[in-house]
């Protein structure tokens, strides 16, 4: 109970699982949440045996409005408070905006923006009181470049997380709370398998654009420890972000119009 506790959402695979292992290697106990309890329990046991830390697993669907409160109530019932929050849960919703159901978009907004904001809001007061806290919002390179056709709210939700993280970074720094937005590009994880774009993305983009989940999570951990508001891991992603800032907006949008179909599906 003397160890700090890290809550990782979307922890059952990919960047979330990688974050969990990195945090455990630095001495954090873990609270792991996602929808798939079997995978969470297996990861929790692996981490407990490897690193000797305590693990709690909570099955929750963040598209349900009550989920953030349920997760934190579960931790409170075990006598734990959150010292580090990794808002990692997310997915892509393929298709054009008018071709999807509003209920699908509403659930997407709940997972991608509302739940991360609520979790951060609920844990922030305690972090400030204890003069220690770490919040990583897993955004995306998509939040730093123009939006594309298809997956209409994805870039918008990630841009929201970037701006949210910047503001929270400025508000909380004086109280020892570090806040960072992690903005990876193409990452080897289950993300593209879940939304059905794995073959499209891998066949139309060069291998050097891709990063492993472990190296993305490691960059995110280093960034929040250093209290950098934005972390763009990988030289190619940094170059893309810098290029978009350097050229006129209409040029950048035209570039996205010509290239977006390589990794987005209408």
C-alpha positions, 0 to 999 in steps of 0.5 A: 500500500506504500507504492503509488498506483497507476490506472491504465485504461484500454490496458488489455493490449497494445500501448495500454499493456506496454504502459502497464509493464513500464509503470510496473518496472518503475515500482507502480502498483497497477489498476488495469481496466478494459472490456476483456476481463480474461486478458486483463487478469492474464496481464495482471498476473504476468506483471505481478509475478514479473515485477512484484507489484500489486494489480487490480483488474476492473472490467468496464466499457467506457462507452457507458457514462457510469463507467469512470465512476464505477472504476474509481469506486472499485479502487476506493473500495480496495483502499487505493487512490490514483497517483498516475492516470493513463487515458489510453482506451480508444478505437477508430470508427470507419466510414463517412459521418453521414453513413454511421449511426448517431448512437455509434458516434455518441459512444465514440465521443464518450470513450474518446473525450468524455471518459478521459476528461471525467477520469482526470477530473475525478483524480486531479484533486487528490493528486494536487493535495498530495503534491504528486500526480502523472496524467498521460492522455494518449492522443495521436499524430492525427490530432496535430495534422488536418482531418481526413475523410473517414473516421470523421471524429477521430482526429477531432477527438485527438486534437481535443485531447492535445489542447486539453492536456496543454491546458491541464499541464499549465494548471497543474504543474505548480502542484507537482502534477505532470500532464502530457499528451502522447501523439504517436503515429502508426503503431503496431497494436490491435487498433487497426485490426479492430477497425478493419484497416490493418491490411489497408494501412500496412500495405500502403505505408512504408515500414519505417513509419511504424513504431512498436507499442513498447517504444511508444509507451516508453516515450510517453513515460519519459515525457510525463516524467519530464513534464513535457506537454506534448510528446511526438515519438519517432523522427518520422512523426516529428518531421510530419508534425513540423512539416504541417506547421510550416506549410499553409493550412490549405496546402496541408489539407490538400496533402491530407486529401491526397494521402488520407485514403492510405490509412482511413476507410470511408 
